[in-house]
Amino acid sequence: MAAFRQQKAQRLGRADASRKGALDEGAAAVVQLLNGRAPFCTTSSCSGRLVLAQGGAADINSCEIQKKNCTWLMVTHETCTKDDVMTALEKATGDVVLKFEPFVLHVQCQKLQDAQLLQSVAIESGFRNSGITVGRGGKIVMAVRSTHCLEVPLSHKGKLMVSEEYIEFLIRVANRKMEENTRRIDRFYKRLELALKTAISANNSPSEETEKNHSVYIHRRKRKTIQEQDVHASPKDHSEELEPEDDTESNLDIFSEIVI
């Protein structure tokens, strides 16, 4: 536990190494919620984005995803318009693809059960490609991922290969995916917040078995106390409860009246 705390402090103390150099606004709430809990430490995140990428990832002759030598002609974490894309394409000199990349989050977890809780919430929220990896050194990382991506080539060697009408259609599709992505992030945050509160309450409250045993103990104690009271009660007390004392004088008076 001490080692995990130390690693978390070191990681969160580093400067942001992403291209943007800062946390995406759309992912900030989830990241802050997790980093505010002892068992979690976020290692990377992206709230989701629309990208026009040239070179590297856009190379149609390559079977591998390449991040090096890749130029972003346009990037936004919100919806965009056809005009935004057409303006960015004017700068194209190579192969360009339009990509929608959904929300992604990597979280180092202290224990496997912490990662399993996070994975369960992620899948229920719509991030069905989420999973857990355990390194050789025991490092546990949970990745929140989704499958509703989009990647379409638009130009080759600087020449536009599709019509503007098709680009407008693609933008509508991409914007719908972005809107759905935002809904999933909101749903994930709300369900995660509830799950963490429930987990804390469960850890702080006595178990159901303990409460059950305590209830049985109290019941047996009460029954024993009643039995002890019955044993120590005097015979006179019992006779007073069950049989009232006879009134001798009253009985004699009634008998004498009958005789007369």
C-alpha atoms as an extended CHARMM CRD file, in Angstrom:
* protein
*
       260  EXT
         1         1  MET       CA              0.0000000000        0.0000000000        0.0000000000  PROA      1               0.0000000000
         2         2  ALA       CA              2.8200000000        2.3810000000        0.8530000000  PROA      2               0.0000000000
         3         3  ALA       CA              4.4590000000        1.6540000000       -2.5120000000  PROA      3               0.0000000000
         4         4  PHE       CA              1.2420000000        2.4160000000       -4.3560000000  PROA      4               0.0000000000
         5         5  ARG       CA              0.8070000000        5.7080000000       -2.4990000000  PROA      5               0.0000000000
         6         6  GLN       CA              4.3540000000        6.6810000000       -3.3930000000  PROA      6               0.0000000000
         7         7  GLN       CA              3.8700000000        5.8310000000       -7.0760000000  PROA      7               0.0000000000
         8         8  LYS       CA              0.6240000000        7.7880000000       -7.1430000000  PROA      8               0.0000000000
         9         9  ALA       CA              2.2090000000       10.8570000000       -5.5830000000  PROA      9               0.0000000000
        10        10  GLN       CA              5.0820000000       10.7620000000       -8.0680000000  PROA      10              0.0000000000
        11        11  ARG       CA              2.8220000000       10.3340000000      -11.0990000000  PROA      11              0.0000000000
        12        12  LEU       CA              0.3700000000       13.0440000000      -10.1300000000  PROA      12              0.0000000000
        13        13  GLY       CA              3.2840000000       15.3650000000       -9.4370000000  PROA      13              0.0000000000
        14        14  ARG       CA              4.6010000000       15.1260000000      -13.0090000000  PROA      14              0.0000000000
        15        15  ALA       CA              3.8470000000       17.5910000000      -15.7850000000  PROA      15              0.0000000000
        16        16  ASP       CA              1.2290000000       16.5710000000      -18.3660000000  PROA      16              0.0000000000
        17        17  ALA       CA              3.0910000000       14.8800000000      -21.2310000000  PROA      17              0.0000000000
        18        18  SER       CA              0.2260000000       14.9450000000      -23.7510000000  PROA      18              0.0000000000
        19        19  ARG       CA              0.2760000000       17.0780000000      -26.9090000000  PROA      19              0.0000000000
        20        20  LYS       CA             -2.2860000000       19.3820000000      -25.3780000000  PROA      20              0.0000000000
        21        21  GLY       CA             -0.3290000000       19.6210000000      -22.1360000000  PROA      21              0.0000000000
        22        22  ALA       CA             -3.4820000000       19.7480000000      -20.0400000000  PROA      22              0.0000000000
        23        23  LEU       CA             -6.4360000000       17.6580000000      -18.9540000000  PROA      23              0.0000000000
        24        24  ASP       CA             -9.4310000000       17.5750000000      -21.3200000000  PROA      24              0.0000000000
        25        25  GLU       CA            -12.3810000000       19.4410000000      -19.8460000000  PROA      25              0.0000000000
        26        26  GLY       CA            -14.7650000000       16.5940000000      -20.6760000000  PROA      26              0.0000000000
        27        27  ALA       CA            -12.6750000000       14.0700000000      -18.7120000000  PROA      27              0.0000000000
        28        28  ALA       CA            -11.7180000000       16.3290000000      -15.7990000000  PROA      28              0.0000000000
        29        29  ALA       CA            -14.5910000000       15.3870000000      -13.4690000000  PROA      29              0.0000000000
        30        30  VAL       CA            -13.9780000000       11.6380000000      -13.7800000000  PROA      30              0.0000000000
        31        31  VAL       CA            -10.2000000000       12.0120000000      -13.4020000000  PROA      31              0.0000000000
        32        32  GLN       CA            -10.5280000000       14.1870000000      -10.2990000000  PROA      32              0.0000000000
        33        33  LEU       CA            -13.0940000000       11.8190000000       -8.7780000000  PROA      33              0.0000000000
        34        34  LEU       CA            -10.7670000000        8.8290000000       -9.1520000000  PROA      34              0.0000000000
        35        35  ASN       CA             -7.5770000000       10.5820000000       -8.0650000000  PROA      35              0.0000000000
        36        36  GLY       CA             -9.4170000000       11.7600000000       -4.9690000000  PROA      36              0.0000000000
        37        37  ARG       CA             -9.8010000000        8.1250000000       -3.8750000000  PROA      37              0.0000000000
        38        38  ALA       CA             -6.8720000000        6.2650000000       -2.3340000000  PROA      38              0.0000000000
        39        39  PRO       CA             -7.0480000000        3.0460000000       -4.4550000000  PROA      39              0.0000000000
        40        40  PHE       CA             -6.9280000000        4.7920000000       -7.8540000000  PROA      40              0.0000000000
        41        41  CYS       CA             -4.4280000000        6.7710000000       -9.9240000000  PROA      41              0.0000000000
        42        42  THR       CA             -5.1920000000        7.8630000000      -13.4860000000  PROA      42              0.0000000000
        43        43  THR       CA             -2.2690000000        7.5140000000      -15.9070000000  PROA      43              0.0000000000
        44        44  SER       CA             -3.7550000000        8.8680000000      -19.1680000000  PROA      44              0.0000000000
        45        45  SER       CA             -7.0690000000       10.0950000000      -20.5270000000  PROA      45              0.0000000000
        46        46  CYS       CA             -8.8260000000       11.6430000000      -23.5070000000  PROA      46              0.0000000000
        47        47  SER       CA            -12.4120000000       12.8650000000      -23.4190000000  PROA      47              0.0000000000
        48        48  GLY       CA            -12.9310000000       11.9290000000      -27.0810000000  PROA      48              0.0000000000
        49        49  ARG       CA            -12.0100000000       13.8520000000      -30.2140000000  PROA      49              0.0000000000
        50        50  LEU       CA            -12.5320000000       14.4340000000      -33.9140000000  PROA      50              0.0000000000
        51        51  VAL       CA             -9.2290000000       14.5160000000      -35.7960000000  PROA      51              0.0000000000
        52        52  LEU       CA             -8.0430000000       15.1620000000      -39.3300000000  PROA      52              0.0000000000
        53        53  ALA       CA             -4.7150000000       13.3400000000      -39.3350000000  PROA      53              0.0000000000
        54        54  GLN       CA             -2.1260000000       13.5190000000      -42.1100000000  PROA      54              0.0000000000
        55        55  GLY       CA              0.7680000000       11.1030000000      -42.4280000000  PROA      55              0.0000000000
        56        56  GLY       CA              1.6070000000        8.3210000000      -39.9840000000  PROA      56              0.0000000000
        57        57  ALA       CA             -1.8370000000        7.0750000000      -38.9830000000  PROA      57              0.0000000000
        58        58  ALA       CA             -3.1880000000        8.1990000000      -42.3760000000  PROA      58              0.0000000000
        59        59  ASP       CA             -0.6360000000        6.2220000000      -44.4080000000  PROA      59              0.0000000000
        60        60  ILE       CA             -2.7420000000        3.8070000000      -46.4660000000  PROA      60              0.0000000000
        61        61  ASN       CA              0.3460000000        1.7310000000      -47.3340000000  PROA      61              0.0000000000
        62        62  SER       CA              1.0410000000        0.9520000000      -43.6750000000  PROA      62              0.0000000000
        63        63  CYS       CA             -0.6590000000       -1.8360000000      -41.7250000000  PROA      63              0.0000000000
        64        64  GLU       CA              0.4410000000       -0.3840000000      -38.3880000000  PROA      64              0.0000000000
        65        65  ILE       CA             -0.8010000000        2.5850000000      -36.4270000000  PROA      65              0.0000000000
        66        66  GLN       CA              1.9200000000        5.2090000000      -36.5030000000  PROA      66              0.0000000000
        67        67  LYS       CA              1.9420000000        8.2170000000      -34.1950000000  PROA      67              0.0000000000
        68        68  LYS       CA              5.2900000000        9.5330000000      -35.3760000000  PROA      68              0.0000000000
        69        69  ASN       CA              5.3440000000       11.8680000000      -38.3690000000  PROA      69              0.0000000000
        70        70  CYS       CA              1.6190000000       12.4000000000      -37.9390000000  PROA      70              0.0000000000
        71        71  THR       CA              0.2660000000       15.9190000000      -38.3600000000  PROA      71              0.0000000000
        72        72  TRP       CA             -3.0650000000       17.0430000000      -37.0090000000  PROA      72              0.0000000000
        73        73  LEU       CA             -4.7210000000       19.3320000000      -39.5150000000  PROA      73              0.0000000000
        74        74  MET       CA             -7.6920000000       19.6620000000      -37.1690000000  PROA      74              0.0000000000
        75        75  VAL       CA             -8.5660000000       18.3930000000      -33.7100000000  PROA      75              0.0000000000
        76        76  THR       CA            -11.5830000000       19.1530000000      -31.5460000000  PROA      76              0.0000000000
        77        77  HSD       CA            -13.1350000000       17.6250000000      -28.4440000000  PROA      77              0.0000000000
        78        78  GLU       CA            -16.5510000000       18.9140000000      -29.4560000000  PROA      78              0.0000000000
        79        79  THR       CA            -18.8190000000       18.5980000000      -32.4830000000  PROA      79              0.0000000000
        80        80  CYS       CA            -17.7080000000       20.3180000000      -35.6960000000  PROA      80              0.0000000000
        81        81  THR       CA            -19.0800000000       21.5120000000      -39.0410000000  PROA      81              0.0000000000
        82        82  LYS       CA            -18.3370000000       20.6810000000      -42.6610000000  PROA      82              0.0000000000
        83        83  ASP       CA            -16.7170000000       24.0910000000      -43.0500000000  PROA      83              0.0000000000
        84        84  ASP       CA            -14.2490000000       23.2700000000      -40.2570000000  PROA      84              0.0000000000
        85        85  VAL       CA            -13.1860000000       20.1200000000      -42.0960000000  PROA      85              0.0000000000
        86        86  MET       CA            -13.0260000000       21.7040000000      -45.5610000000  PROA      86              0.0000000000
        87        87  THR       CA            -10.8770000000       24.5640000000      -44.2550000000  PROA      87              0.0000000000
        88        88  ALA       CA             -8.4700000000       22.0930000000      -42.6060000000  PROA      88              0.0000000000
        89        89  LEU       CA             -8.2890000000       19.9780000000      -45.7790000000  PROA      89              0.0000000000
        90        90  GLU       CA             -6.9380000000       22.9800000000      -47.7050000000  PROA      90              0.0000000000
        91        91  LYS       CA             -3.6620000000       22.4210000000      -45.8310000000  PROA      91              0.0000000000
        92        92  ALA       CA             -3.4410000000       18.7570000000      -46.8930000000  PROA      92              0.0000000000
        93        93  THR       CA             -0.3620000000       17.6630000000      -48.8250000000  PROA      93              0.0000000000
        94        94  GLY       CA             -0.4930000000       13.9270000000      -48.1290000000  PROA      94              0.0000000000
        95        95  ASP       CA             -2.8790000000       11.1770000000      -47.0950000000  PROA      95              0.0000000000
        96        96  VAL       CA             -5.5500000000       12.4170000000      -44.7040000000  PROA      96              0.0000000000
        97        97  VAL       CA             -8.1110000000       10.5220000000      -42.6280000000  PROA      97              0.0000000000
        98        98  LEU       CA            -11.0500000000       11.7360000000      -40.5830000000  PROA      98              0.0000000000
        99        99  LYS       CA            -11.1450000000        9.9940000000      -37.2310000000  PROA      99              0.0000000000
       100       100  PHE       CA            -13.4710000000        9.9660000000      -34.2770000000  PROA      100             0.0000000000
       101       101  GLU       CA            -11.8100000000        8.5810000000      -31.1540000000  PROA      101             0.0000000000
       102       102  PRO       CA            -14.0800000000        8.0300000000      -28.1270000000  PROA      102             0.0000000000
       103       103  PHE       CA            -13.3210000000        8.5670000000      -24.4490000000  PROA      103             0.0000000000
       104       104  VAL       CA            -10.4040000000        6.5430000000      -23.1220000000  PROA      104             0.0000000000
       105       105  LEU       CA             -9.0530000000        6.3640000000      -19.5870000000  PROA      105             0.0000000000
       106       106  HSD       CA             -6.2690000000        4.3220000000      -17.9970000000  PROA      106             0.0000000000
       107       107  VAL       CA             -6.2920000000        3.8770000000      -14.2300000000  PROA      107             0.0000000000
       108       108  GLN       CA             -3.7330000000        2.1550000000      -12.0410000000  PROA      108             0.0000000000
       109       109  CYS       CA             -5.4990000000        0.3780000000       -9.1900000000  PROA      109             0.0000000000
       110       110  GLN       CA             -4.2170000000       -0.6530000000       -5.7860000000  PROA      110             0.0000000000
       111       111  LYS       CA             -6.0180000000       -3.9990000000       -5.6940000000  PROA      111             0.0000000000
       112       112  LEU       CA             -7.6620000000       -6.2670000000       -8.2560000000  PROA      112             0.0000000000
       113       113  GLN       CA            -11.0600000000       -5.8090000000       -6.6090000000  PROA      113             0.0000000000
       114       114  ASP       CA            -10.7200000000       -2.0430000000       -7.1340000000  PROA      114             0.0000000000
       115       115  ALA       CA            -10.0980000000       -2.5960000000      -10.8450000000  PROA      115             0.0000000000
       116       116  GLN       CA            -13.0370000000       -4.9960000000      -11.0630000000  PROA      116             0.0000000000
       117       117  LEU       CA            -15.3590000000       -2.4070000000       -9.5150000000  PROA      117             0.0000000000
       118       118  LEU       CA            -14.2000000000        0.1780000000      -12.0430000000  PROA      118             0.0000000000
       119       119  GLN       CA            -14.5600000000       -2.2260000000      -14.9620000000  PROA      119             0.0000000000
       120       120  SER       CA            -18.0820000000       -3.1890000000      -13.9400000000  PROA      120             0.0000000000
       121       121  VAL       CA            -19.1890000000        0.4480000000      -13.8020000000  PROA      121             0.0000000000
       122       122  ALA       CA            -17.5120000000        1.2160000000      -17.1500000000  PROA      122             0.0000000000
       123       123  ILE       CA            -19.2310000000       -1.6500000000      -18.9590000000  PROA      123             0.0000000000
       124       124  GLU       CA            -22.6190000000       -0.7530000000      -17.4690000000  PROA      124             0.0000000000
       125       125  SER       CA            -22.0970000000        2.8270000000      -18.6820000000  PROA      125             0.0000000000
       126       126  GLY       CA            -21.5610000000        1.7370000000      -22.2970000000  PROA      126             0.0000000000
       127       127  PHE       CA            -17.7690000000        1.3400000000      -22.4470000000  PROA      127             0.0000000000
       128       128  ARG       CA            -17.9730000000       -2.3260000000      -23.3340000000  PROA      128             0.0000000000
       129       129  ASN       CA            -14.4030000000       -2.7150000000      -24.5320000000  PROA      129             0.0000000000
       130       130  SER       CA            -13.0130000000       -1.9820000000      -21.0580000000  PROA      130             0.0000000000
       131       131  GLY       CA            -10.5360000000       -4.4110000000      -19.5280000000  PROA      131             0.0000000000
       132       132  ILE       CA             -7.9240000000       -5.1240000000      -16.8580000000  PROA      132             0.0000000000
       133       133  THR       CA             -4.2370000000       -5.9240000000      -17.2990000000  PROA      133             0.0000000000
       134       134  VAL       CA             -1.8790000000       -7.1670000000      -14.6080000000  PROA      134             0.0000000000
       135       135  GLY       CA              1.8570000000       -6.6970000000      -15.1960000000  PROA      135             0.0000000000
       136       136  ARG       CA              4.6130000000       -9.0470000000      -14.0990000000  PROA      136             0.0000000000
       137       137  GLY       CA              5.4320000000       -6.7840000000      -11.1920000000  PROA      137             0.0000000000
       138       138  GLY       CA              1.7970000000       -6.8840000000      -10.0510000000  PROA      138             0.0000000000
       139       139  LYS       CA              0.8840000000       -3.4930000000      -11.5180000000  PROA      139             0.0000000000
       140       140  ILE       CA             -2.8830000000       -3.4440000000      -12.0910000000  PROA      140             0.0000000000
       141       141  VAL       CA             -4.2380000000       -1.1600000000      -14.8110000000  PROA      141             0.0000000000
       142       142  MET       CA             -7.8700000000       -0.8220000000      -15.8200000000  PROA      142             0.0000000000
       143       143  ALA       CA             -8.6210000000        0.7020000000      -19.2490000000  PROA      143             0.0000000000
       144       144  VAL       CA            -11.9770000000        2.3330000000      -19.9940000000  PROA      144             0.0000000000
       145       145  ARG       CA            -12.5750000000        1.9380000000      -23.7270000000  PROA      145             0.0000000000
       146       146  SER       CA            -15.3920000000        1.9610000000      -26.2350000000  PROA      146             0.0000000000
       147       147  THR       CA            -15.9050000000        0.5580000000      -29.7280000000  PROA      147             0.0000000000
       148       148  HSD       CA            -17.8880000000        3.3430000000      -31.4210000000  PROA      148             0.0000000000
       149       149  CYS       CA            -14.9170000000        4.6940000000      -33.3770000000  PROA      149             0.0000000000
       150       150  LEU       CA            -14.8160000000        6.1180000000      -36.8960000000  PROA      150             0.0000000000
       151       151  GLU       CA            -11.9240000000        6.2810000000      -39.3620000000  PROA      151             0.0000000000
       152       152  VAL       CA            -12.3810000000        7.2550000000      -43.0330000000  PROA      152             0.0000000000
       153       153  PRO       CA             -9.7190000000        8.2830000000      -45.5980000000  PROA      153             0.0000000000
       154       154  LEU       CA            -10.5280000000       11.5680000000      -47.3310000000  PROA      154             0.0000000000
       155       155  SER       CA             -7.5150000000       12.4610000000      -49.4510000000  PROA      155             0.0000000000
       156       156  HSD       CA             -4.5060000000       10.8090000000      -51.0820000000  PROA      156             0.0000000000
       157       157  LYS       CA             -1.2930000000       12.7480000000      -51.7380000000  PROA      157             0.0000000000
       158       158  GLY       CA             -3.1660000000       15.9630000000      -51.0860000000  PROA      158             0.0000000000
       159       159  LYS       CA             -6.0120000000       15.2150000000      -53.4970000000  PROA      159             0.0000000000
       160       160  LEU       CA             -9.5420000000       14.9990000000      -52.1010000000  PROA      160             0.0000000000
       161       161  MET       CA            -10.9820000000       11.5720000000      -52.9340000000  PROA      161             0.0000000000
       162       162  VAL       CA            -14.5980000000       12.1090000000      -51.8240000000  PROA      162             0.0000000000
       163       163  SER       CA            -17.3470000000       14.6460000000      -52.4750000000  PROA      163             0.0000000000
       164       164  GLU       CA            -18.2920000000       17.4760000000      -50.1420000000  PROA      164             0.0000000000
       165       165  GLU       CA            -21.7030000000       15.8850000000      -49.8220000000  PROA      165             0.0000000000
       166       166  TYR       CA            -20.0820000000       12.7300000000      -48.4600000000  PROA      166             0.0000000000
       167       167  ILE       CA            -17.9430000000       14.7780000000      -46.0660000000  PROA      167             0.0000000000
       168       168  GLU       CA            -21.0880000000       16.4790000000      -44.7740000000  PROA      168             0.0000000000
       169       169  PHE       CA            -22.6360000000       13.0410000000      -44.2010000000  PROA      169             0.0000000000
       170       170  LEU       CA            -19.5190000000       11.8680000000      -42.3340000000  PROA      170             0.0000000000
       171       171  ILE       CA            -19.5800000000       14.9360000000      -40.0970000000  PROA      171             0.0000000000
       172       172  ARG       CA            -23.1920000000       14.2130000000      -39.0980000000  PROA      172             0.0000000000
       173       173  VAL       CA            -22.2420000000       10.6450000000      -38.2180000000  PROA      173             0.0000000000
       174       174  ALA       CA            -19.1560000000       11.7760000000      -36.2790000000  PROA      174             0.0000000000
       175       175  ASN       CA            -21.1050000000       14.4270000000      -34.3710000000  PROA      175             0.0000000000
       176       176  ARG       CA            -23.7100000000       11.8730000000      -33.2900000000  PROA      176             0.0000000000
       177       177  LYS       CA            -20.9060000000        9.6700000000      -32.0060000000  PROA      177             0.0000000000
       178       178  MET       CA            -19.4370000000       12.6070000000      -30.1060000000  PROA      178             0.0000000000
       179       179  GLU       CA            -22.8090000000       13.3730000000      -28.4940000000  PROA      179             0.0000000000
       180       180  GLU       CA            -23.2430000000        9.7300000000      -27.4930000000  PROA      180             0.0000000000
       181       181  ASN       CA            -19.7030000000        9.7620000000      -26.1190000000  PROA      181             0.0000000000
       182       182  THR       CA            -20.5730000000       12.7370000000      -23.8930000000  PROA      182             0.0000000000
       183       183  ARG       CA            -23.6710000000       10.9620000000      -22.5820000000  PROA      183             0.0000000000
       184       184  ARG       CA            -21.6330000000        7.8840000000      -21.7290000000  PROA      184             0.0000000000
       185       185  ILE       CA            -19.0530000000        9.9330000000      -19.8360000000  PROA      185             0.0000000000
       186       186  ASP       CA            -21.8190000000       11.6040000000      -17.8010000000  PROA      186             0.0000000000
       187       187  ARG       CA            -23.4130000000        8.2300000000      -17.1030000000  PROA      187             0.0000000000
       188       188  PHE       CA            -20.0460000000        6.7570000000      -16.1290000000  PROA      188             0.0000000000
       189       189  TYR       CA            -19.3410000000        9.6030000000      -13.6960000000  PROA      189             0.0000000000
       190       190  LYS       CA            -22.7150000000        9.3160000000      -11.9420000000  PROA      190             0.0000000000
       191       191  ARG       CA            -22.5600000000        5.5320000000      -11.6330000000  PROA      191             0.0000000000
       192       192  LEU       CA            -18.9360000000        5.6210000000      -10.5000000000  PROA      192             0.0000000000
       193       193  GLU       CA            -19.7020000000        8.1930000000       -7.8260000000  PROA      193             0.0000000000
       194       194  LEU       CA            -22.5580000000        6.0220000000       -6.5140000000  PROA      194             0.0000000000
       195       195  ALA       CA            -20.4720000000        2.8270000000       -6.6370000000  PROA      195             0.0000000000
       196       196  LEU       CA            -17.6310000000        4.4150000000       -4.6730000000  PROA      196             0.0000000000
       197       197  LYS       CA            -20.0230000000        5.7220000000       -2.0070000000  PROA      197             0.0000000000
       198       198  THR       CA            -21.6530000000        2.2820000000       -1.7310000000  PROA      198             0.0000000000
       199       199  ALA       CA            -18.2550000000        0.5910000000       -1.4100000000  PROA      199             0.0000000000
       200       200  ILE       CA            -17.2010000000        2.9840000000        1.3690000000  PROA      200             0.0000000000
       201       201  SER       CA            -20.4740000000        2.4100000000        3.2390000000  PROA      201             0.0000000000
       202       202  ALA       CA            -20.0760000000       -1.3500000000        2.9460000000  PROA      202             0.0000000000
       203       203  ASN       CA            -16.5370000000       -1.1940000000        4.3610000000  PROA      203             0.0000000000
       204       204  ASN       CA            -17.5580000000        0.9970000000        7.2910000000  PROA      204             0.0000000000
       205       205  SER       CA            -20.7320000000       -0.8910000000        8.2950000000  PROA      205             0.0000000000
       206       206  PRO       CA            -20.8370000000       -4.2740000000       10.1160000000  PROA      206             0.0000000000
       207       207  SER       CA            -21.3910000000       -7.2960000000        7.9620000000  PROA      207             0.0000000000
       208       208  GLU       CA            -24.8100000000       -8.9090000000        7.5880000000  PROA      208             0.0000000000
       209       209  GLU       CA            -23.5440000000      -12.0320000000        9.3280000000  PROA      209             0.0000000000
       210       210  THR       CA            -22.3030000000      -10.0000000000       12.3030000000  PROA      210             0.0000000000
       211       211  GLU       CA            -25.6340000000       -8.2220000000       12.6270000000  PROA      211             0.0000000000
       212       212  LYS       CA            -27.4650000000      -11.5540000000       12.4080000000  PROA      212             0.0000000000
       213       213  ASN       CA            -25.3230000000      -13.1170000000       15.1510000000  PROA      213             0.0000000000
       214       214  HSD       CA            -25.7780000000      -10.0290000000       17.3330000000  PROA      214             0.0000000000
       215       215  SER       CA            -29.5590000000      -10.2540000000       16.9050000000  PROA      215             0.0000000000
       216       216  VAL       CA            -29.5840000000      -13.9570000000       17.8360000000  PROA      216             0.0000000000
       217       217  TYR       CA            -27.4450000000      -13.2250000000       20.9090000000  PROA      217             0.0000000000
       218       218  ILE       CA            -29.8570000000      -10.5320000000       22.1150000000  PROA      218             0.0000000000
       219       219  HSD       CA            -32.8560000000      -12.8340000000       21.5880000000  PROA      219             0.0000000000
       220       220  ARG       CA            -31.2170000000      -15.6620000000       23.5390000000  PROA      220             0.0000000000
       221       221  ARG       CA            -30.1860000000      -13.2560000000       26.3230000000  PROA      221             0.0000000000
       222       222  LYS       CA            -33.7600000000      -12.0020000000       26.6890000000  PROA      222             0.0000000000
       223       223  ARG       CA            -35.1120000000      -15.5590000000       26.7700000000  PROA      223             0.0000000000
       224       224  LYS       CA            -32.5520000000      -16.5640000000       29.4200000000  PROA      224             0.0000000000
       225       225  THR       CA            -33.4220000000      -13.5390000000       31.5490000000  PROA      225             0.0000000000
       226       226  ILE       CA            -37.1370000000      -14.3940000000       31.4470000000  PROA      226             0.0000000000
       227       227  GLN       CA            -36.4210000000      -17.9990000000       32.4410000000  PROA      227             0.0000000000
       228       228  GLU       CA            -34.2600000000      -16.8660000000       35.3590000000  PROA      228             0.0000000000
       229       229  GLN       CA            -37.0370000000      -14.5720000000       36.5390000000  PROA      229             0.0000000000
       230       230  ASP       CA            -39.5140000000      -17.4720000000       36.4470000000  PROA      230             0.0000000000
       231       231  VAL       CA            -37.1770000000      -19.7450000000       38.4390000000  PROA      231             0.0000000000
       232       232  HSD       CA            -36.5990000000      -17.1780000000       41.2000000000  PROA      232             0.0000000000
       233       233  ALA       CA            -40.2790000000      -16.2740000000       41.5320000000  PROA      233             0.0000000000
       234       234  SER       CA            -41.8810000000      -17.4530000000       44.8760000000  PROA      234             0.0000000000
       235       235  PRO       CA            -44.7650000000      -20.0260000000       45.0480000000  PROA      235             0.0000000000
       236       236  LYS       CA            -46.9070000000      -17.2830000000       46.5620000000  PROA      236             0.0000000000
       237       237  ASP       CA            -46.3990000000      -15.1410000000       43.5040000000  PROA      237             0.0000000000
       238       238  HSD       CA            -47.5660000000      -17.9720000000       41.2600000000  PROA      238             0.0000000000
       239       239  SER       CA            -50.6410000000      -18.6360000000       43.3750000000  PROA      239             0.0000000000
       240       240  GLU       CA            -51.5220000000      -14.9670000000       43.2860000000  PROA      240             0.0000000000
       241       241  GLU       CA            -51.4060000000      -14.9610000000       39.5000000000  PROA      241             0.0000000000
       242       242  LEU       CA            -53.2200000000      -18.2230000000       38.8790000000  PROA      242             0.0000000000
       243       243  GLU       CA            -55.5540000000      -18.7950000000       41.8410000000  PROA      243             0.0000000000
       244       244  PRO       CA            -57.0300000000      -15.9450000000       43.9370000000  PROA      244             0.0000000000
       245       245  GLU       CA            -57.1160000000      -16.5250000000       47.7310000000  PROA      245             0.0000000000
       246       246  ASP       CA            -60.3990000000      -17.8320000000       49.1550000000  PROA      246             0.0000000000
       247       247  ASP       CA            -62.3800000000      -15.4370000000       51.3440000000  PROA      247             0.0000000000
       248       248  THR       CA            -63.2770000000      -17.8190000000       54.2610000000  PROA      248             0.0000000000
       249       249  GLU       CA            -65.6590000000      -15.4660000000       56.0890000000  PROA      249             0.0000000000
       250       250  SER       CA            -67.6670000000      -14.7410000000       52.9950000000  PROA      250             0.0000000000
       251       251  ASN       CA            -68.0980000000      -18.4230000000       52.2780000000  PROA      251             0.0000000000
       252       252  LEU       CA            -69.3400000000      -19.1080000000       55.8510000000  PROA      252             0.0000000000
       253       253  ASP       CA            -71.8610000000      -16.2860000000       55.7000000000  PROA      253             0.0000000000
       254       254  ILE       CA            -73.3420000000      -17.5860000000       52.4980000000  PROA      254             0.0000000000
       255       255  PHE       CA            -73.5850000000      -21.1020000000       53.9730000000  PROA      255             0.0000000000
       256       256  SER       CA            -75.3710000000      -19.8650000000       57.1180000000  PROA      256             0.0000000000
       257       257  GLU       CA            -77.9430000000      -17.9410000000       55.1150000000  PROA      257             0.0000000000
       258       258  ILE       CA            -78.7910000000      -21.0720000000       53.1640000000  PROA      258             0.0000000000
       259       259  VAL       CA            -79.2820000000      -23.0740000000       56.3470000000  PROA      259             0.0000000000
       260       260  ILE       CA            -81.6680000000      -20.4680000000       57.8560000000  PROA      260             0.0000000000
